[in-house]
Amino acid sequence: MKNLPYILLMYAGVLAFPYALELYFGFGESYLYPSVESHLPLLLPIIAIFTLRNFFTRFFLSVWVAWLLVGETFILSYYEHNPYYIAQAEGCLIYALFLAALSAGMLLYEQSNPQRIHGAIHKAMHTSVSYDLGYLEYGFVAYPFIWIAIIYSNIGFIPLLAGKDITDSMYEIQYGYIYGYGLYNCVSALVVYRKLRMSRALMAKVLWGLILLIVLLIMSFDSKRLFLLLTILAIMVYEQMTTRSFRINKGMIVAGLFALVMYSGLQSVRLGNSDVGKYSSQGLPVGVEFREYIRTVNSFGPGDIANYDLLTSTLGQMLNSSLIRLAGFDKTELISQDSATAWMKLFDDNNALGIRTGLISEVYFAYDFAGLLLMALIGYGISALGNALLKASRFSHLVLLAIVYGLTLLTVFGQLSVWGGCLTVLAYLYALLSVFNLVLGRKNPQPAVPYLVRHDLRRYSRS
């Protein structure tokens, strides 16, 4: 195996990571650190990272492995400013085991579908994505502005610009019905980004760049960060598919740093200030969800968390409220059984906000170690999704699949119920686009015109 040296080197690195943390932070309490044993199951994820052929699947798994290390570091950096008891070893071991199950599912898909994977990779490397939105693109460009105008007329202010701490109220504001379709702003951002990359004139690039920045601000107007992170991930996927690079490049690194800055910056803004010094008292700007997961492992076991039902809350988010009423149920009651609500009062009776702990936490506390089978199934589905991305031949399909991919990746610290609700909203849009193409009789989309093919072919010919 040609990658064996890299596998061994990376595995040695993750096994040595607890020692590196102890050396750097120097706390005398040994329970604060993850144990070497808790990292042993990471061998399979590391093997998978170097074995999987699909770039998107490898990237997904790499992020989830990195989240473990980021979370461990966050806990120690937070403890440095706010000392309190938290033992990491057990929670890290559970997380690593579930990562191994996820990896097994990913590998199983590729091993059982070698020809399908080979065909998808070949197609992705040698064909282009056709543009199929036509005049609908102008509707998508206008959508964020219409969306924010309707919301502003409903609430009379912009939470992001309130200039005060809005964390206690941002989930209580009644934004109106259209707010639930904010996910479409991500599609709009991809349409604008494509226009930016297709533009040759400097003034056109400046104009579309400014519009893209405004759209990103609009989707963050409530200071929540999901859509912003999702858009950045979707743009990264679009770049990989249009440049056919399928590797980590400078653009992805810049996008990652931008996402980190925006993630932590929005936290400061919604607290009513941008004082980095004050915010740094919480430690690293990312990883708080992993800390909450570890706290839960230390205090509760599977089945101990009242009013928590992963399946019911996810289906409640996915199903139409009218259909749920016809069945004799209340959508709000079903959704209230999700992890964010069930965790809300676990550690603070005065907490009015939901607590996110990530998909692995949700599955473990819902199904105990039987959840390992579910994680393997999820891994299988993620590989199938990555394969579908490689085969995307239409712009609309690529955008929708890229958003689903981003949503799934972000469940590393998010909620399955939110994922399910967003999936339903995307299904509505997919149906609308299908009807649009059917009515217009557009069985064949416009000729392939990604910016790579039209303008930058020589630049990427060597890759």
Residue, then its C-alpha position, 0 to 999 in steps of 0.5 A: m500500500k503506497n499510502l502506508p507511510y502516510i497512514l502510520l505518520m498520521y496515526a502516530g500524530v493523533l496518538a501523540f496529540p494528548y501528550a502534545l496537549e498536556l505539554y502545551f497547557g501544562f495542567g496538573e489534572s490528568y483527567l482534563y486530557p483525552s487518553v491515548e486509548s481514546h484515540l486508538p479507534l481513529l486508525l480506521p478513519i485514517i485508513a479511510i482518508f487515504t483509501l477513499r477515492n472520492f475527494f468529497t468523501r475524504f474531505f468530509l471524513s477529514v473534517w469530522v476527525a479534525w473536529l475531535l482534535v479541535g474540540e479537545t483543544f477548545i475544552l482545555s483553552y476554555y478551562e484555562h480561563n474558566p476552570y471547572y471539572i470536565a473529563q475527556a477520555e470517555g467522551c473522546l473514545i465514544y466519538a472515535l468509535f462512532l467515527a470508525a463506524l462512519s468510516a466503515g460505511m463509507l468504505l463499504y460503499e466504495q468497495s461494493n460499487p467500484q465501477r460506479i465510483h470509477g465511472a463517476i470520477h471519470k465523468a467528473m474529470h472529463t465533462s462539464v456542468s451545464y447551466d439550466l436556470g436560464y432566466l430564473e437566475y434573475g429571480f434568484v439574484a433578487y430573492p435575498f433582497i425580497w426576503i430581507a425586505i419582507i422580514y424587515s417589514n414584519i419585525g421593523f429592525i435588523p438583529l445583526l445591527a441591533g448593537k446589543d446582546i441579542t442571544d437571549s431573544m434571537y430565537e424568540i423573534q417572529y420573523g414571519y413565514i418567509y423566514g423559513y425559506g432562508l435556505y434559498n439564499c444559499v442557492s442565490a449566493l451560488v448563482v451570484y458567485r457563478k456570475l462573478r466567476m464568469s465575468r471578464a470585465l473588472m467592473a462586472k467582477v466588482l459589481w457581482g462581488l459586491i452583490l455576493l457580499i451583500v447576500l452573505l450579510i443578508m443571510s446572516f442578518d439574524s446573526k445565526r451562522l448556518f447559512l453562511l457556513l453552508t454557502i462557503l462549503a457549497i462554493m468550495v464544492y462548486e469550485q472543485m467541480t468546475t476546476r476539476s482539481f479535486r484536491i485541497n488548494k489555496g482557495m479552499i484554505v482561504a475559504g476555511l479561514f474566511a469561514l472561521v473569521m465570520y463564525s467568530g465575528l458573528q458571535s461578537v456582533r450578536l453579543g453587541n460588541s466586537d471586542v476580541g479580548k472579551y470574546s477570547s475569555q471563552g478560549l478558541p472561537v470554535g469547539v463549544e459544541f464538542r464541550e457540551y457533548i463531553r459534559t453530557v457524557n460525564s453527567f448522563g447516559p443514553g436514555d437519561i435525557a428527558n423528552y428527547d426523541l431523535l427520530t420523532s423530532t427529525l420527522g416532525q421537521m421534515l413533514n409538512s405541518s398540514l399533513i401532521r395535523l391531519a394525522g392528529f399531531d402537533k408539529t411544534e410538539l414533535i420538534s420540541q423533542d429534538s436535542a437542542t431543546a432537550w439539552m437546553k436545561l440540562f446544565d442551566d435552568n435559566n438557559a433560554l437557548g438550545i444546546r447543540t452537541g453534534l450528530i454523533s452525540e445525538v445518535y449515541f444518546a438516542y440509541d447507545f452503542a446500537g447507534l454504531l450501526l446507524m453511523a455506518l449506514i450514514g457513512y454509506g449514504i455520505s459516500a453515495l452523496g459524494n458519488a452523486l456530486l461527481k455525476a452532477s451534470r446540471f448546475s441546479h443539481l450541483v447546487l442542490l447536492a452541494i447544499v445537501y453535502g454541506l448540511t450533512l457535513l455541518t451536522v458534526f456540530g449541528q442537529l439532525s432535525v435541522w438537517g431534515g427540515c432543510l432537506t424538505v425545503l430543498a425538495y420543494l425547490y427541486a420540484l419547482l425547478s423540475v416543473f419549470n423545465l418541464v413546462l418550458g420543454r427544456k429536456n436539454p439544458q444550455p451548452a456547458v459554460p462553466y468559467l473554466v471551459r470558457h476562460d481558464l482552460r489553459r490555466y488548469s490544463r496541467s491539473 
